[in-house]
Amino acid sequence: EPIFWIVTGVFTGMGTSLPFYAMGSYFYRYNLNSQYTVITTIGSLGYIVMHIFFIKGFLCSLKIKSFGSLE
């Protein structure tokens, strides 16, 4: 089901990115720039994973429609 992939993507993406961005603001406040860069890069990976799940959900919806038209 496409909605499964979309909801999983939102929970996975936000669950991984928000904690890292919260830690990033702490590192930014105390001028720890190298740690800030690493933390925000890892946080950005959460958004990448979220969009990969969105693409998976979209492709599932196309596959369901194409199988439905064959019947």
C-alpha positions in Angstrom: 0.0 0.0 0.0 1.3 3.5 -0.9 0.1 5.1 2.3 2.2 2.7 4.4 5.4 3.9 2.6 4.4 7.6 3.0 3.6 7.3 6.7 6.7 5.2 7.4 8.8 7.8 5.5 7.4 10.7 7.6 8.0 8.9 10.9 11.5 7.7 9.9 12.5 11.0 8.4 11.3 13.2 11.3 12.4 10.7 13.9 16.0 10.8 12.6 16.3 14.4 11.6 14.6 16.3 14.5 16.9 14.9 17.3 20.0 15.7 15.2 18.8 19.2 14.4 18.1 19.8 18.1 21.6 18.7 19.0 22.9 20.9 16.1 21.5 24.0 17.6 23.3 23.3 20.8 26.6 22.9 19.0 26.0 26.0 16.9 25.3 28.0 20.1 28.6 27.1 21.6 30.7 27.5 18.4 31.5 23.9 17.9 31.4 24.2 14.1 32.9 20.9 13.1 30.4 19.0 15.3 27.6 21.2 14.0 28.5 20.3 10.4 28.5 16.6 11.1 25.2 16.6 13.1 23.3 18.6 10.5 24.6 16.4 7.7 23.3 13.3 9.6 20.0 15.1 10.1 19.8 15.8 6.4 20.1 12.1 5.7 16.7 11.7 7.5 15.1 13.9 4.9 16.7 11.9 2.1 15.4 8.7 3.6 11.9 10.3 3.9 11.9 11.3 0.3 13.0 7.8 -0.8 10.0 6.4 1.0 7.8 9.0 -0.7 9.1 7.8 -4.1 8.5 4.2 -3.1 4.9 5.0 -2.2 4.4 6.8 -5.5 5.8 3.9 -7.5 3.6 1.5 -5.6 0.5 3.6 -6.6 1.6 3.5 -10.2 2.0 -0.3 -10.0 -1.4 -0.7 -8.5 -3.0 1.5 -11.2 -1.2 -0.4 -14.0 -2.3 -3.8 -12.6 -5.9 -2.5 -12.2 -6.1 -1.5 -15.9 -5.1 -5.0 -17.1 -8.1 -6.6 -15.5 
